[in-house]
Amino acid sequence: MNGITKFCERLNECLKYSDVKQTDLAKAAGVSKQCISDYKSGKSLPCVEICI
């Protein structure tokens, strides 16, 4: 399993079992909802600064 797949699966799992919505996560991370959607689908990964 590569890093993108593992991150994607973990993000989806966290969102599924929490009350956090994509829009709220995007706002907290300072990115667009489309970025969160791309992270969830495995199209891209966030930069380190966003994760910290």
N, C-alpha and C positions, 0 to 999 in steps of 0.2 A: 504494500500500500504506500503510495507516495504522499508527500506532505500536503499537497492540495486536497487530495481525497480525504485524508485524516482530519484536516481542519474543517472541511466542508461537513463531514459527518458529525463532528463534535459540535460545531455551531448549530446545526439543525437540531441536534439532540438537546442542547441547552435551551434553545428557543422553544422547543416543544414542551419541555418540562418546567418552564418558568412562565411568569406572567408578562415577560418582556416582549413587546411587539417590535417588528422590524423598524418601524418608524421611530420608536423610542430609542432603540439601539443606535440608529443612524444619527439621531440628534445628539446623543451622549458622546458618540465617537467623532462627531464633527464631519460626517460624510453624508452622502445622499442615500436615500432609500434604495436607489438603483445599485449603489456600491454593495450594500448589504445583500441585495438579491444576487449580485455577481459572486459574492463570497459564499452564499448558500448553495449556489449551483456549481461552484468549483471553477467558474470562469476566471476568477482572479483571487489573489490573496492580499490581505491588508499589509501595509508597511509596518515595520516594527513600532514606529512612533504611535500608530493608532492602537496597537495592542497593549501598550503600556499605560 
